[in-house]
Structure formats: C-alpha cells, structure tokens
Amino acid sequence: MVVWIDPRRVYLVKLEKGKKLDTDRGSLSFDSVIGKEYGDYVEISKGKAFLMYPSLDYIYDGLHRPSQVLYPKDIGYMIFKSGIKPGDTVVEAGTGSGFLTISLSHFLGASGKVITYDIREDMQERAKKNLELVGLVDRVVFKLGDVREKIEETGVDAIFLDMPDPWLAAENVYKALKPSGTVVVFVPTVSQIEKTFLYLRKNGFVDVEAVELILREYQVKENATRPRSIGVTHTGFIITGRKSIKGSSEIGE
Ligand SMILES: C[S@@+](CC[C@H](N)C(=O)[O-])C[C@H]1O[C@@H](n2cnc3c(N)ncnc32)[C@H](O)[C@@H]1O
C-alpha cells in the first residue's frame, strides 16, 4: 500500500499487524489501517494520510536496484512498440534489478511468461527477491546465461535487450524470435545505437527504428510554472525491429 501524506512524504509499506510507519508528520499504526480501503484518509498526529493503490512507479521506488534500471517512460514505449499482449512469451536480457521483468510480467498477466537471462547470479538473486516482493515471481523463468552465446527458446513473441553489446546477441535473437517478432533494445550511448541499428538492418530485421524519449516534469506554482531544473536528464535510446527473411532486409531502405 502507498501512504501519501504530501508530495515529499510518500511511503510504500507492507501492512503487518503490530507495526507502524514513523514520519516527521506523525506515526501511522498499521493496525488502524487494516480494514480500510484504498482512497480512505487516516488521521496522523500532524494531519492526514491518504491510502493509495501501489502502482508500479511507487513499487519501483521501494525496490533494491543493484544495477542501472529502466525508467517508466522507456518501459512504457518499449512494451507498446513490442506488440506483445497478455499471454505472450518474451525473452529478456539482462535481468539486472528486474525492473523491466516486473513490468513485462505484470503486463503479460498470469498466462504470459518472461524468460530472463543474466550472466551474473548475484543480479538474478536480487531480481528474484524484487519479483517475490511484488508477487510476480511465478510468471518468470530465471536463466543464468550469456545471450551472446545462446538463447534456448524458439518462436518467442518478442525479445528485450538491456545489455552493453546487444548487436553481439542479434544472431541468437533472430533464431529465437517467431516470424515478424519484435526485438526491442535499450542502450545508453549513441555509439551503441549505430552498431545495433546497422547490424539489425543488415541481418534480417526490417522496420528498424531508433528513438529517444524525453520526459520533463513541471513544477507548478501560480505565475511560476516551469520545467523542473533537476531530475533524470538522460536515460538512453530505444531501437526496435521486426524479424524478416534474411537477405530481404534491404526492402524499403
Ligand atoms: C543495466 S542492467 C539491466 C537492468 C534491467 N533492464 C532493469 O530494468 O532492472 C544490465 C544487465 O545485463 C547483464 N548482462 C550483460 N551482458 C549480458 C549478456 N551477454 N547476457 C545476459 N546478461 C547480460 C548484466 O549482468 C546486468 O545485470
């Protein structure tokens, strides 16, 4: 549950009997919250707290992140462009902190499956804990492995790559995807875009695109509304492409 007191005091909590949340605006005993509904207000010593349903953005704020993670603005577009739907099967690498894994498994639903690869066991252990915390671990298969060497699955609906050298995995991605399946790549630097984009374009992928999404949050005050001057200024670039027939990827160039 999210306990919202004001924009600077927002807390993701797990309700447990006998426990409480301490803030500089007062304590909130969880016993007093049990039985309340999302959308209710509860009294604290210096005001009120609003009880909110924990949407993924608040859940992300409360999770451990041992790796760089994907941000909601990029994840939303990546899922949209991938063409996936509830019930589909997707492959992902690398798992990292599991933030993309959480969004994918949430979106694919109980009948969907995410197979997530990482070369680092410690990353997968941490990600597994994050998935357990949000109750989605059953929708995910964790595989310790290097996708540059092998992707075991075939006929998958989409593949998501967030790793340093995705072009080196592109041949395995091609073999694992179903015909016209989507590859979605996230990279933080411009030199990675060029290598990935050109490799995909020359090796059996069509409809290859590279984009950057810029999100600007606004501070809103009467007669002083403007973009915030601090925040996340750069995340990365997204490259998407569809599996075609090898040798015909020059179509439309
Ligand atoms: C930036 S993190 C991924 C973050 C993740 N998308 C998230 O939102 O939490 C990159 C991960 O890719 C893994 N990785 C790097 N090269 C890999 C490879 N060839 N195969 C599988 N995983 C790889 C790293 O160990 C690291 O955990």
The ligand as an ORCA input file, in Angstrom:
! r2SCAN-3c Opt
* xyz 0 1
  C      21.537     -2.384    -16.998
  S      21.310     -3.974    -16.350
  C      19.650     -4.376    -16.828
  C      18.637     -3.637    -15.987
  C      17.222     -4.125    -16.165
  N      16.727     -3.887    -17.506
  C      16.290     -3.478    -15.155
  O      15.406     -2.680    -15.568
  O      16.434     -3.735    -13.960
  C      22.249     -4.943    -17.458
  C      22.353     -6.405    -17.049
  O      22.759     -7.145    -18.189
  C      23.571     -8.215    -17.761
  N      24.302     -8.674    -18.954
  C      25.363     -8.072    -19.553
  N      25.748     -8.766    -20.636
  C      24.913     -9.842    -20.731
  C      24.815    -10.942    -21.624
  N      25.665    -11.057    -22.649
  N      23.839    -11.870    -21.428
  C      22.977    -11.755    -20.389
  N      23.026    -10.721    -19.492
  C      23.975     -9.786    -19.656
  C      24.402     -7.594    -16.650
  O      24.950     -8.566    -15.794
  C      23.376     -6.678    -15.964
  O      22.778     -7.337    -14.879
*
